[in-house]
């Protein structure tokens, strides 16, 4: 049995539970269905960002802090990444419901920019298996590196924008933005540290 294999279903269950609680909190709280759905798009994006960052920074966390927790996260990184996919497709489902109910125009930038993000997420999820890693070789690394950074950029753009606009609660948006920047910093530091170790050998 691979380390942490028994925990591989936990991230999916956590996403479903959090999405159900979010729907329960946001839909009845608003008299208007469109407002409730808009709140739910925000909550589902917040669930997604945490699963995304955990998968994105897993190997860097293990490299700098090789603890039992970081080892478990690394061993279950594929499940955490797929749980992010599930969460973000729930975000998409809620968005479609919101735009249908409200009649608001999503706008070309969101459709093209966000659509490319979903294309990456779908391709990354479909190739998150050993067979694809073997078959695609370097193209697999390219897809998962480019896709990961592109999604990171959308999250940074969304949360940094909200922080700079001073949207309430500022502490929440500032905190999430700080985590997004920290994850990228750790990932780059781990990459440079691995490259300099290889040069020394
Ligand atoms: C990979 C693709 C995408 C990512 C990573 C993403 C991420 C986000 C994030 C981080 C938020 C802010 C949540 C918060 O306030 O805490 C958000 C909200 C939202 N997103 Fe997405 N999104 C994506 C795709 C899309 C697409 C394709 C559309 C529409 C066509 C869209 C429409 C919206 C809307 C309407 C909101 C709520 C805006 C508001 O707060 O007023 N998103 N998304």
Boltz pocket constraint, residues with backbone or C-beta under 6 A from the ligand:
constraints:
  - pocket:
      binder: B
      contacts: [[A, 38], [A, 41], [A, 42], [A, 43], [A, 45], [A, 46], [A, 49], [A, 95], [A, 106], [A, 107], [A, 110], [A, 111], [A, 113], [A, 114], [A, 115], [A, 116], [A, 117], [A, 118], [A, 121], [A, 151], [A, 154], [A, 155], [A, 158], [A, 159]]
      max_distance: 6.0
